[in-house]
Amino acid sequence: MADTEYAPSGTLETKIQKHRNGLLTPTVCSFTQMILLGLRSLHEAGYVHGHLHSENVLLFLREGHDLEETKIFDVGIVKRIGDDLHNRQLLVASNRG
């Protein structure tokens, strides 16, 4: 069973909807950097997310700060890097038969 956390700040999508005129550039840059770092960690572990979008990014208040941090969520579609390529190669090989 996977651990779950309560995200009191909601999702990135919720934040975007609340700020119809757009988020401040430093906020966008900070969120982007955190998302990219999370993806890099996932990729270094040999996985790809497969369905990343703003509703799959949770926001948390940083401890001792008013700033929010992001965490990638909904890893139910995560695949090992290379699995899809391997499956496609098997399909192509079986179709050549």
C-alpha positions, -999 to 999 in steps of 0.1 A, spaced: 0 0 0 14 34 -9 18 62 16 -4 92 11 -1 128 24 -27 154 29 -19 184 6 -35 214 23 -26 237 -5 -43 215 -31 -31 209 -66 -12 230 -91 -44 231 -111 -64 245 -82 -37 272 -78 -38 281 -115 -76 284 -114 -75 307 -84 -50 330 -101 -69 337 -134 -45 365 -143 -16 342 -140 10 332 -113 40 354 -106 70 345 -127 92 336 -97 64 312 -85 62 296 -120 100 293 -121 101 278 -86 73 253 -93 89 243 -126 123 237 -110 107 215 -83 87 195 -109 118 190 -130 138 179 -100 111 154 -91 110 141 -127 148 137 -127 146 117 -95 119 95 -110 139 90 -142 171 83 -123 153 55 -105 144 41 -139 108 52 -142 86 76 -163 54 92 -150 33 87 -181 5 112 -172 19 144 -157 -4 174 -156 -13 201 -132 -38 180 -113 -11 155 -106 12 180 -89 4 186 -52 13 217 -33 26 217 3 37 246 25 74 244 31 82 239 68 89 272 84 80 292 53 51 307 35 64 292 2 49 262 -14 67 231 -27 55 206 -53 52 169 -52 44 147 -82 14 125 -75 -7 98 -92 21 74 -100 -4 47 -110 7 50 -146 44 49 -139 64 26 -161 99 13 -160 120 31 -186 124 8 -216 93 -14 -209 72 2 -236 100 0 -261 106 -36 -253 69 -44 -257 68 -26 -291 98 -45 -303 81 -78 -294 49 -67 -312 69 -57 -343 88 -90 -342 56 -110 -338 40 -92 -367 69 -101 -390 63 -138 -385 
